[in-house]
Amino acid sequence: MHEALFETMPVGVVYQAADGRITDANPAAERILGLTLDQLQGRTSVDPRWRAVHEDGTDFPGEEHPAMAALRTGRRVSGVVMGVFNPATDELRWIRVDATPVLSPGESAPRQVYTTFLDITEQRAAETALRESEDLYRAAVERASDAIVIGRDERVVFANAAFSRMAGREGEDLRGFELASLIREEERAEIAERARRRVAGAEEPDLYELELLRPDGAQQTVEVRAGRIEYDGAPAILAVMRDVTERRRLEHELEDERLRYKLLMENSLDAVLLTRPDGAVLAANPAACRMFGRSEVEIVTVGRAGIVDSTDPRLAAGLAERARTGHFSGELRLLRADGTTFPGEVSSSVYTDHRGELMTSMVIRDVTEQRRSEREIRRLNEELAGRVASRTEQLDATAHELEALSYSVAHDLRAPLRAIDGFSAALIEDEAGRLSPRGLDELARVRQAAQTLARLLDDLTGLSRVSRRELTREPVDLTALARDVAAELAAAKPTHHVEVTVQEGLAAHADAALTRLILRELLENAWKFSAPRDPAHVEVGAVDTGGEPVFFVRDDGVGFDMEYAAHLFGAFQRMHPVGEFGGDGIGLALVRRLVRRHGGRVWAEARPGEGATFSFTLPEPAAEAAEE
């Protein structure tokens, strides 16, 4: 398709390489220049065999040729008029030249230039002849912003530049142009009849509108004023046309805007009022009529004073705010037609209309139900707060009672336990010779049970005491605490060789004493269950899980089966047979309670024979508040 267009287009096209040599030309270029493609190929614009002149008749140097300028500068050169002589006939042809450089992406210099030129010889001759006879007339007509055309027998005999532009044929000689081709088919008969009446002698000018048909398909509405004149000794029609496309578009947009405004006003669920700053109401939508129990006429009649409670102190403040900023948004007390009042959320803005007058738009929403709901919510919250306070008081009383009972039970049981342990020891000491080995063994078991029960009572009392202790947060160096606790355990159990690794920079905002107790229980647990290893390895560290550090204590001890992990942190729960490892089963329960008091979590991962990892978090106070 491109090749066919290149071969058939009436405009001459010549391609030149970067050195200016011609590589290709279409038939129109051969015809206009009077040279064949074979004769053109290999020549440049500076070839001395070229003969070209400026419009004033002076020689046109080859280096000034638009193609050479485009190659030199890398920029498009357009609209250059020059005269070229046909080498065979020495005939002068006038052409309008455009030269366009071709640059590939990333290149700074053109690799090619293509030049197009339009033969304007006949056009120049016609224009010259026309100028000689009509210079004075054209001086006014050609500069007119309105299109001016003279027609006879439905064809153009004269048209100014504005008409050429209007018709989408700028630069063309429109003499003889068929006017009907610009008119839609269904309107042609009517327009032709109007012209015949003018030619027949109708004196009054004809005024009408029509839609022009342009070659580019664009829609254009023109206003036409036509009348009869004598032109070149014969009757003709003079038509002056004004493009009113934009005016009609704006009128349609205004009409659409009015329709949208009407639909918005009529269908809005909120009341909408248009007022003046002095309080006069100009318009009200149906929602406003329903809200105030008045017709639009009644609202306009009573004005702002009839719908806003003037005793509301917020009114004066709102008007002052609107006067200062041009906008007000807030709640006002409003009046219905029956005299009742209701709360309304009001948004009011000041704008200037097309006459320059200040206007005000008001959007109002009835918030009666919303305020009722808010009051109900406040009442329920107060009631709930009272219930919570009462329940908290009851729980506190119960807790104190349980604490007293726990203390009393522990205190009252200690004396009998001490008596059982003491009398059993005395019996073994005094009657050892008369007791059988079985009797001595059973008494020893009685003592051991009494001592175990005493320790359990101490552990429960300690757990209760720690749970009641007030939390005091401060920056805590967990690295130092872990190393200190590890050193204590190593000194207490020198026969168990444990290699401890503590990560640098472990820190938290927590209760230092309770944090030390957490590390003490977890490290002691790791020490205990890694006893079969020699040496054993224990690691204390932390990992970042997106902003919250997770601390861990890891050992390579005996581990446990994760099937029973759910019971791990319960009081007196054990993962191994009694007697295999020491302890009363209260340590991990204590750890969970201390971590929870900090708002954190604790969990464990393990495999039998491969050790265990206990992880816990100590959130910052801000993080705890956010979670709550």
C-alpha positions as CSV (number, residue, x, y, z in Angstrom):
1,M,0.0,0.0,0.0
2,H,2.9,2.4,0.9
3,E,4.6,1.7,-2.5
4,A,1.4,2.3,-4.4
5,L,0.8,5.6,-2.6
6,F,4.4,6.6,-3.2
7,E,4.0,5.9,-6.9
8,T,0.6,7.6,-7.4
9,M,0.6,10.6,-5.1
10,P,0.6,14.0,-6.9
11,V,3.2,15.4,-4.5
12,G,6.8,14.9,-5.5
13,V,8.9,12.8,-3.1
14,V,12.7,12.5,-3.2
15,Y,14.9,10.4,-0.8
16,Q,18.5,11.4,-0.2
17,A,21.3,9.6,1.8
18,A,23.4,11.2,4.6
19,D,25.9,12.5,2.0
20,G,23.1,14.3,0.1
21,R,22.9,11.9,-2.9
22,I,19.5,11.1,-4.2
23,T,18.5,7.4,-3.8
24,D,14.9,7.4,-4.9
25,A,12.1,9.6,-6.4
26,N,8.5,9.0,-7.2
27,P,6.9,9.7,-10.7
28,A,5.5,13.0,-9.5
29,A,9.1,14.2,-8.7
30,E,10.3,13.1,-12.2
31,R,7.5,15.0,-13.8
32,I,8.0,18.2,-11.9
33,L,11.8,18.2,-12.1
34,G,11.9,17.1,-15.7
35,L,14.4,14.3,-14.9
36,T,14.0,10.5,-14.8
37,L,14.9,8.5,-11.7
38,D,18.1,7.3,-13.4
39,Q,19.1,10.9,-14.1
40,L,18.3,11.9,-10.5
41,Q,20.0,9.1,-8.7
42,G,23.5,9.9,-7.5
43,R,23.0,13.7,-7.8
44,T,23.0,16.0,-4.8
45,S,21.3,19.3,-4.1
46,V,24.6,21.2,-4.5
47,D,25.1,19.7,-8.0
48,P,26.0,22.7,-10.2
49,R,23.8,21.3,-12.9
50,W,20.8,22.2,-10.8
51,R,19.2,25.6,-11.7
52,A,17.0,27.0,-9.0
53,V,15.9,30.6,-8.1
54,H,14.3,32.4,-5.1
55,E,10.9,33.9,-5.4
56,D,12.7,37.3,-6.2
57,G,14.5,35.6,-9.1
58,T,18.0,35.4,-7.6
59,D,19.9,32.2,-7.7
60,F,19.1,29.6,-5.0
61,P,22.5,28.0,-3.9
62,G,22.5,24.3,-3.5
63,E,23.8,24.4,0.1
64,E,20.7,26.3,1.0
65,H,18.4,23.6,-0.3
66,P,16.0,22.4,2.5
67,A,17.3,18.8,2.2
68,M,20.9,19.9,2.8
69,A,19.8,22.1,5.7
70,A,17.8,19.2,7.2
71,L,20.8,16.9,6.9
72,R,23.1,19.5,8.4
73,T,20.9,20.5,11.4
74,G,18.9,17.3,11.9
75,R,15.7,19.4,12.0
76,R,12.7,19.6,9.7
77,V,12.7,22.4,7.1
78,S,9.3,23.2,5.7
79,G,7.4,25.7,3.5
80,V,10.4,26.8,1.3
81,V,9.2,28.1,-2.1
82,M,11.7,27.9,-5.0
83,G,11.6,27.9,-8.7
84,V,13.3,25.1,-10.6
85,F,14.0,24.9,-14.4
86,N,13.2,21.9,-16.5
87,P,16.6,20.9,-18.0
88,A,14.9,19.8,-21.2
89,T,12.5,22.7,-21.8
90,D,14.1,25.4,-19.5
91,E,10.5,25.8,-18.2
92,L,10.3,27.3,-14.7
93,R,8.1,25.4,-12.2
94,W,7.4,26.8,-8.8
95,I,7.4,24.3,-5.9
96,R,6.8,24.4,-2.2
97,V,9.4,22.2,-0.4
98,D,9.4,20.3,2.9
99,A,12.5,18.3,4.0
100,T,12.4,15.9,6.9
101,P,15.5,14.2,8.4
102,V,15.3,10.5,9.4
103,L,17.1,9.6,12.7
104,S,17.3,6.2,14.2
105,P,16.9,5.8,18.0
106,G,20.2,6.7,19.7
107,E,21.6,8.5,16.6
108,S,22.6,12.1,16.6
109,A,23.0,12.7,12.9
110,P,20.4,11.9,10.2
111,R,20.9,8.8,8.1
112,Q,18.5,9.9,5.4
113,V,16.3,12.8,4.5
114,Y,13.1,12.7,2.4
115,T,11.9,15.8,0.6
116,T,8.4,16.5,-0.6
117,F,7.5,19.3,-3.0
118,L,4.2,20.5,-4.3
119,D,4.0,22.0,-7.8
120,I,2.3,25.4,-7.2
121,T,3.1,26.9,-10.6
122,E,-0.5,27.1,-11.8
123,Q,-1.6,28.2,-8.3
124,R,0.9,31.0,-8.3
125,A,-0.2,32.1,-11.8
126,A,-3.9,32.1,-10.8
127,E,-3.1,33.9,-7.6
128,T,-1.1,36.6,-9.4
129,A,-3.9,37.2,-11.9
130,L,-6.5,37.3,-9.2
131,R,-4.4,39.7,-7.1
132,E,-3.9,42.1,-10.1
133,S,-7.7,42.5,-10.5
134,E,-8.9,42.2,-6.9
135,D,-6.1,43.3,-4.6
136,L,-8.1,45.9,-2.8
137,Y,-11.1,43.6,-2.4
138,R,-9.1,40.7,-1.1
139,A,-7.3,42.9,1.4
140,A,-10.5,43.1,3.4
141,V,-12.1,39.8,2.4
142,E,-9.1,37.5,3.0
143,R,-8.5,38.9,6.4
144,A,-12.1,38.3,7.5
145,S,-12.7,35.9,10.3
146,D,-16.0,34.8,8.8
147,A,-16.1,32.7,5.7
148,I,-17.2,34.6,2.6
149,V,-18.3,32.7,-0.6
150,I,-20.0,33.7,-3.8
151,G,-21.9,31.0,-5.5
152,R,-23.7,30.7,-8.8
153,D,-25.6,27.6,-10.0
154,E,-24.6,25.9,-6.7
155,R,-20.9,26.3,-7.5
156,V,-18.2,28.5,-6.0
157,V,-17.1,31.5,-8.0
158,F,-15.2,33.1,-5.2
159,A,-14.2,32.1,-1.6
160,N,-11.9,33.6,1.0
161,A,-9.3,31.7,3.1
162,A,-11.7,31.4,6.0
163,F,-14.1,29.5,3.8
164,S,-11.3,27.2,2.6
165,R,-10.4,26.5,6.2
166,M,-14.1,26.0,7.2
167,A,-14.6,23.6,4.3
168,G,-11.5,21.6,5.3
169,R,-9.8,22.5,2.0
170,E,-7.2,25.1,3.1
171,G,-4.9,26.1,0.3
172,E,-7.1,24.7,-2.5
173,D,-8.5,26.8,-5.3
174,L,-12.2,26.3,-4.7
175,R,-13.5,28.0,-7.9
176,G,-16.0,25.7,-9.4
177,F,-16.3,23.7,-6.2
178,E,-19.7,22.2,-5.8
179,L,-21.3,23.7,-2.7
180,A,-23.8,20.8,-2.3
181,S,-20.9,18.5,-1.4
182,L,-20.6,20.5,1.9
183,I,-24.3,20.0,2.8
184,R,-26.0,16.9,4.1
185,E,-28.1,15.2,1.5
186,E,-31.4,15.7,3.4
187,E,-30.8,19.5,3.6
188,R,-29.6,20.1,0.0
189,A,-33.1,20.6,-1.6
190,E,-34.1,23.2,1.1
191,I,-30.8,25.1,0.8
192,A,-31.1,25.1,-3.0
193,E,-34.6,26.5,-2.9
194,R,-33.5,29.3,-0.5
195,A,-30.8,30.2,-3.1
196,R,-33.3,30.3,-6.0
197,R,-35.6,32.6,-4.1
198,R,-32.7,35.0,-3.4
199,V,-31.7,34.9,-7.1
200,A,-35.3,35.4,-8.1
201,G,-35.3,38.7,-6.3
202,A,-36.1,38.1,-2.6
203,E,-34.6,41.2,-1.0
204,E,-34.6,40.2,2.6
205,P,-31.4,38.3,3.6
206,D,-31.7,34.7,4.5
207,L,-30.5,33.5,7.9
208,Y,-30.1,29.8,8.8
209,E,-27.8,27.2,10.3
210,L,-26.4,24.0,8.7
211,E,-23.9,21.3,9.5
212,L,-21.0,21.3,7.1
213,L,-19.6,18.0,5.7
214,R,-15.8,18.2,6.1
215,P,-13.3,15.7,4.5
216,D,-11.8,14.9,7.9
217,G,-15.2,14.0,9.2
218,A,-15.2,16.7,11.9
219,Q,-18.6,18.2,12.8
220,Q,-18.9,21.9,12.2
221,T,-22.0,24.0,12.7
222,V,-22.1,27.3,10.8
223,E,-24.5,30.2,10.8
224,V,-25.3,31.4,7.3
225,R,-26.5,34.9,6.1
226,A,-27.1,34.8,2.4
227,G,-28.3,37.5,-0.1
228,R,-28.4,38.3,-3.8
229,I,-25.6,40.3,-5.5
230,E,-24.4,41.0,-9.0
231,Y,-21.1,39.4,-9.7
232,D,-19.3,39.6,-13.1
233,G,-22.5,40.9,-14.6
234,A,-24.8,38.1,-13.5
235,P,-26.9,37.3,-10.4
236,A,-25.1,35.4,-7.7
237,I,-25.5,34.5,-4.0
238,L,-23.2,36.1,-1.4
239,A,-23.0,34.0,1.8
240,V,-21.3,34.9,5.0
241,M,-20.7,32.0,7.3
242,R,-19.7,32.0,10.9
243,D,-18.5,28.9,12.7
244,V,-20.7,28.5,15.7
245,T,-19.6,25.0,16.6
246,E,-18.0,26.0,19.9
247,R,-20.9,28.2,20.8
248,R,-23.4,25.5,20.2
249,R,-21.2,23.0,22.0
250,L,-21.1,25.3,25.0
251,E,-24.9,25.8,24.8
252,H,-25.4,22.0,24.8
253,E,-23.0,21.5,27.6
254,L,-24.8,24.2,29.6
255,E,-28.1,22.4,28.9
256,D,-26.5,19.1,30.0
257,E,-25.2,20.8,33.1
258,R,-28.7,22.2,33.9
259,L,-30.1,18.7,33.4
260,R,-27.5,17.1,35.7
261,Y,-28.1,19.8,38.2
262,K,-31.8,19.2,38.0
263,L,-31.4,15.4,38.5
264,L,-29.0,15.9,41.3
265,M,-31.3,18.3,43.1
266,E,-34.4,16.2,42.6
267,N,-32.8,12.8,43.5
268,S,-30.5,13.9,46.4
269,L,-31.4,12.3,49.7
270,D,-29.9,15.4,51.5
271,A,-31.6,18.8,51.5
272,V,-30.0,21.2,49.0
273,L,-30.6,25.0,49.2
274,L,-29.3,27.8,47.0
275,T,-29.3,31.1,49.0
276,R,-27.8,34.5,49.0
277,P,-25.4,35.5,51.8
278,D,-28.1,37.7,53.3
279,G,-30.2,34.5,54.0
280,A,-32.7,34.7,51.1
281,V,-33.4,31.3,49.7
282,L,-33.6,31.0,45.9
283,A,-34.2,27.3,45.4
284,A,-34.8,24.1,47.4
285,N,-34.9,20.5,46.3
286,P,-37.6,17.9,47.1
287,A,-35.5,16.5,50.0
288,A,-35.5,19.9,51.6
289,C,-39.2,20.2,51.3
290,R,-39.7,16.8,53.0
291,M,-37.1,17.6,55.7
292,F,-38.7,21.0,56.7
293,G,-42.3,20.1,55.9
294,R,-42.7,23.0,53.5
295,S,-43.2,23.5,49.8
296,E,-40.3,25.1,47.8
297,V,-42.4,28.3,47.6
298,E,-42.8,28.3,51.3
299,I,-39.1,27.8,51.9
300,V,-38.2,30.6,49.5
301,T,-40.7,32.8,51.3
302,V,-39.5,32.2,54.9
303,G,-35.8,32.2,53.9
304,R,-33.1,31.1,56.2
305,A,-34.8,32.6,59.2
306,G,-37.7,30.2,58.8
307,I,-35.6,27.0,58.7
308,V,-32.6,27.7,61.1
309,D,-33.1,28.4,64.8
310,S,-31.7,31.9,65.2
311,T,-31.1,31.3,68.9
312,D,-28.6,28.6,68.2
313,P,-25.2,30.1,69.3
314,R,-23.5,28.0,66.6
315,L,-25.3,30.0,63.8
316,A,-23.3,33.2,64.3
317,A,-20.0,31.3,64.6
318,G,-20.9,29.4,61.4
319,L,-21.7,32.6,59.4
320,A,-18.5,34.2,60.6
321,E,-16.5,31.1,59.6
322,R,-18.2,31.2,56.1
323,A,-17.5,34.9,55.7
324,R,-13.9,34.3,56.6
325,T,-13.1,31.2,54.6
326,G,-16.0,30.9,52.2
327,H,-17.0,27.5,53.7
328,F,-18.7,26.3,56.8
329,S,-19.3,22.7,58.0
330,G,-21.0,21.9,61.3
331,E,-24.2,21.1,63.1
332,L,-27.1,23.6,63.6
333,R,-30.5,23.4,65.2
334,L,-33.1,23.5,62.4
335,L,-36.9,24.3,62.4
336,R,-39.7,22.3,60.8
337,A,-43.0,23.9,59.7
338,D,-44.8,22.6,62.8
339,G,-42.3,24.4,65.1
340,T,-40.3,21.3,66.2
341,T,-36.5,21.4,66.0
342,F,-34.0,18.8,64.8
343,P,-30.2,18.6,64.5
344,G,-28.8,18.9,61.0
345,E,-25.3,18.6,59.6
346,V,-24.8,21.6,57.4
347,S,-22.1,22.2,54.7
348,S,-22.2,25.7,53.2
349,S,-20.0,27.2,50.5
350,V,-19.9,30.7,48.9
351,Y,-19.4,31.0,45.1
352,T,-19.7,33.8,42.5
353,D,-22.3,33.4,39.7
354,H,-21.9,34.5,36.1
355,R,-23.2,38.0,37.0
356,G,-20.5,38.4,39.7
357,E,-23.0,38.1,42.5
358,L,-22.2,36.1,45.7
359,M,-24.3,33.0,46.1
360,T,-24.4,30.2,48.7
361,S,-25.0,26.5,48.4
362,M,-26.1,24.6,51.5
363,V,-26.3,20.8,51.9
364,I,-28.2,19.6,54.9
365,R,-28.5,16.1,56.5
366,D,-30.9,15.3,59.2
367,V,-28.9,13.6,61.9
368,T,-31.7,13.1,64.4
369,E,-31.4,9.3,64.3
370,Q,-27.7,9.4,64.3
371,R,-27.6,11.5,67.5
372,R,-30.2,9.2,69.1
373,S,-28.0,6.2,68.3
374,E,-25.0,8.0,69.7
375,R,-26.9,8.7,73.0
376,E,-27.9,5.1,73.1
377,I,-24.4,3.9,72.6
378,R,-23.1,6.3,75.3
379,R,-25.8,5.0,77.7
380,L,-24.9,1.4,76.9
381,N,-21.2,2.2,77.3
382,E,-21.8,3.7,80.6
383,E,-23.9,0.8,81.7
384,L,-21.2,-1.6,80.4
385,A,-18.5,0.4,82.2
386,G,-20.5,0.1,85.4
387,R,-21.0,-3.6,84.9
388,V,-17.2,-4.0,84.2
389,A,-16.3,-2.0,87.3
390,S,-18.7,-4.0,89.4
391,R,-17.4,-7.3,87.9
392,T,-13.8,-6.2,88.4
393,E,-14.6,-5.3,92.0
394,Q,-16.1,-8.7,92.5
395,L,-13.1,-10.4,90.8
396,D,-10.7,-8.4,92.9
397,A,-12.6,-9.5,96.0
398,T,-12.6,-13.1,94.9
399,A,-8.9,-12.9,94.1
400,H,-8.1,-11.5,97.5
401,E,-10.2,-14.2,99.1
402,L,-8.5,-16.9,97.1
403,E,-5.1,-15.4,97.9
404,A,-6.0,-15.4,101.6
405,L,-7.3,-18.9,101.3
406,S,-4.1,-20.0,99.5
407,Y,-1.9,-18.3,102.1
408,S,-4.0,-19.8,104.9
409,V,-4.0,-23.3,103.4
410,A,-0.2,-23.1,102.7
411,H,0.4,-21.8,106.2
412,D,-1.8,-24.2,108.0
413,L,-0.5,-27.2,106.0
414,R,3.2,-26.4,106.7
415,A,2.9,-27.1,110.5
416,P,1.4,-30.6,110.0
417,L,3.9,-31.4,107.2
418,R,6.8,-30.3,109.4
419,A,5.3,-32.5,112.2
420,I,5.0,-35.5,109.8
421,D,8.6,-35.0,108.6
422,G,9.9,-34.4,112.1
423,F,8.2,-37.3,113.8
424,S,9.1,-39.6,110.9
425,A,12.8,-38.5,111.2
426,A,12.7,-39.0,115.1
427,L,11.0,-42.4,114.7
428,I,13.7,-43.5,112.2
429,E,16.4,-42.2,114.6
430,D,15.0,-43.7,117.8
431,E,13.5,-46.9,116.6
432,A,15.9,-47.8,113.8
433,G,17.0,-50.9,115.6
434,R,13.5,-52.3,116.1
435,L,12.1,-51.4,112.6
436,S,12.3,-53.8,109.7
437,P,14.0,-52.6,106.5
438,R,10.6,-52.3,104.9
439,G,9.4,-50.1,107.8
440,L,12.4,-47.9,107.5
441,D,11.8,-47.6,103.7
442,E,8.2,-46.6,104.2
443,L,9.0,-44.0,106.8
444,A,11.6,-42.6,104.4
445,R,8.9,-42.4,101.7
446,V,6.6,-40.6,104.2
447,R,9.3,-38.0,104.8
448,Q,10.0,-37.6,101.1
449,A,6.3,-37.1,100.4
450,A,6.0,-34.5,103.1
451,Q,9.0,-32.6,101.9
452,T,7.7,-32.7,98.3
453,L,4.3,-31.4,99.3
454,A,6.1,-28.6,101.3
455,R,8.1,-27.6,98.2
456,L,4.9,-27.6,96.0
457,L,3.2,-25.3,98.5
458,D,6.2,-23.0,98.4
459,D,6.1,-23.0,94.5
460,L,2.4,-22.3,94.4
461,T,2.8,-19.5,96.9
462,G,5.7,-18.1,94.9
463,L,3.7,-18.3,91.7
464,S,0.9,-16.4,93.3
465,R,3.2,-13.8,94.7
466,V,4.9,-13.2,91.3
467,S,1.5,-12.9,89.6
468,R,0.5,-10.1,92.0
469,R,3.8,-8.2,91.7
470,E,3.4,-4.8,90.0
471,L,5.1,-4.6,86.6
472,T,7.9,-2.0,86.3
473,R,9.2,-1.6,82.8
474,E,12.6,-0.3,82.0
475,P,15.3,-1.0,79.4
476,V,16.7,-4.5,80.0
477,D,20.0,-5.9,78.7
478,L,18.9,-9.5,78.1
479,T,22.5,-10.4,76.9
480,A,23.9,-9.5,80.3
481,L,21.1,-11.2,82.2
482,A,21.5,-14.4,80.3
483,R,25.2,-14.5,80.8
484,D,24.8,-13.8,84.5
485,V,22.3,-16.6,85.0
486,A,24.4,-19.0,83.0
487,A,27.4,-18.2,85.2
488,E,25.3,-19.0,88.3
489,L,24.1,-22.3,86.9
490,A,27.6,-23.3,85.9
491,A,28.9,-22.5,89.4
492,A,26.0,-24.5,91.0
493,K,26.6,-27.5,88.8
494,P,30.3,-27.7,88.0
495,T,30.2,-31.4,87.0
496,H,27.8,-30.7,84.1
497,H,29.8,-29.2,81.2
498,V,27.6,-26.8,79.2
499,E,28.9,-24.5,76.4
500,V,26.6,-21.4,76.4
501,T,26.3,-18.9,73.5
502,V,24.6,-15.6,74.1
503,Q,23.8,-13.3,71.2
504,E,25.1,-9.7,71.5
505,G,22.6,-6.8,71.7
506,L,19.6,-8.6,73.1
507,A,17.4,-5.9,74.7
508,A,13.8,-5.3,75.7
509,H,11.6,-2.8,77.5
510,A,10.4,-5.0,80.4
511,D,10.5,-5.7,84.1
512,A,14.1,-6.5,84.9
513,A,13.5,-8.8,87.8
514,L,10.7,-10.8,86.1
515,T,12.8,-11.0,82.9
516,R,15.7,-12.5,84.9
517,L,13.3,-15.0,86.4
518,I,12.1,-16.0,82.9
519,L,15.7,-16.6,81.7
520,R,16.5,-18.4,85.0
521,E,13.7,-20.9,84.5
522,L,14.4,-21.5,80.8
523,L,18.2,-21.8,81.2
524,E,17.7,-24.1,84.3
525,N,15.3,-26.2,82.2
526,A,17.9,-26.4,79.4
527,W,20.6,-27.3,81.9
528,K,18.5,-30.0,83.4
529,F,17.4,-31.7,80.2
530,S,20.8,-31.5,78.5
531,A,22.4,-33.5,81.3
532,P,23.0,-36.6,79.1
533,R,25.2,-34.5,76.8
534,D,28.9,-33.9,77.5
535,P,29.5,-31.2,76.6
536,A,25.9,-29.8,76.2
537,H,25.2,-26.7,74.1
538,V,22.8,-24.0,75.0
539,E,22.1,-20.9,72.8
540,V,20.3,-17.7,73.8
541,G,19.3,-15.3,70.9
542,A,16.6,-13.5,69.1
543,V,15.2,-13.3,65.5
544,D,13.3,-10.4,63.9
545,T,9.8,-11.3,62.6
546,G,8.9,-8.0,61.1
547,G,9.4,-5.5,63.9
548,E,8.9,-7.7,66.9
549,P,11.9,-9.5,68.3
550,V,11.4,-13.2,69.2
551,F,13.8,-14.3,72.0
552,F,14.7,-18.0,72.3
553,V,16.6,-20.5,74.5
554,R,17.8,-23.5,72.6
555,D,19.4,-26.7,73.9
556,D,20.6,-30.0,72.4
557,G,19.2,-32.1,75.2
558,V,16.6,-34.9,75.3
559,G,13.8,-32.9,73.8
560,F,10.2,-34.2,73.9
561,D,7.3,-35.3,71.6
562,M,5.3,-32.3,70.2
563,E,2.2,-34.3,70.6
564,Y,2.2,-33.4,74.2
565,A,3.3,-29.8,73.8
566,A,-0.2,-28.4,74.7
567,H,0.3,-29.5,78.3
568,L,3.9,-28.2,78.5
569,F,3.1,-24.9,80.3
570,G,0.5,-26.2,82.8
571,A,1.4,-26.4,86.5
572,F,2.8,-29.7,87.6
573,Q,2.9,-31.1,84.0
574,R,5.9,-33.2,83.1
575,M,7.1,-34.6,79.8
576,H,9.4,-37.3,81.4
577,P,8.9,-39.9,84.1
578,V,9.2,-38.8,87.7
579,G,12.8,-39.4,89.0
580,E,14.4,-39.3,85.5
581,F,14.9,-35.5,85.8
582,G,14.4,-33.3,88.8
583,G,11.9,-30.5,89.3
584,D,8.3,-30.0,90.4
585,G,6.7,-29.1,87.1
586,I,6.0,-25.5,88.0
587,G,8.8,-23.6,86.2
588,L,7.3,-23.4,82.7
589,A,3.9,-22.4,84.2
590,L,5.7,-19.6,85.9
591,V,7.4,-18.6,82.6
592,R,4.1,-18.5,80.7
593,R,2.5,-16.3,83.5
594,L,5.4,-13.9,83.5
595,V,5.5,-13.6,79.7
596,R,1.7,-13.0,79.5
597,R,2.1,-10.3,82.2
598,H,4.3,-8.5,79.7
599,G,1.6,-9.0,77.0
600,G,3.8,-11.6,75.1
601,R,3.6,-15.2,74.0
602,V,5.7,-18.3,74.7
603,W,5.9,-21.5,72.8
604,A,8.2,-24.5,72.3
605,E,9.5,-26.7,69.5
606,A,11.3,-29.9,70.0
607,R,11.9,-33.5,68.8
608,P,12.8,-36.4,71.0
609,G,16.6,-36.8,71.3
610,E,17.3,-33.6,69.3
611,G,16.8,-30.9,71.9
612,A,14.2,-28.1,72.4
613,T,13.7,-24.4,71.6
614,F,11.6,-22.2,73.9
615,S,10.6,-18.9,72.2
616,F,9.0,-15.9,73.8
617,T,8.1,-12.2,73.1
618,L,8.2,-9.1,75.3
619,P,6.2,-6.5,73.3
620,E,6.7,-2.8,73.8
621,P,4.0,-1.1,75.8
622,A,2.8,0.8,72.6
623,A,2.4,-2.5,70.8
624,E,0.4,-3.9,73.6
625,A,-2.0,-0.8,73.5
626,A,-2.4,-1.2,69.8
627,E,-3.3,-4.9,70.2
628,E,-5.9,-4.0,72.8
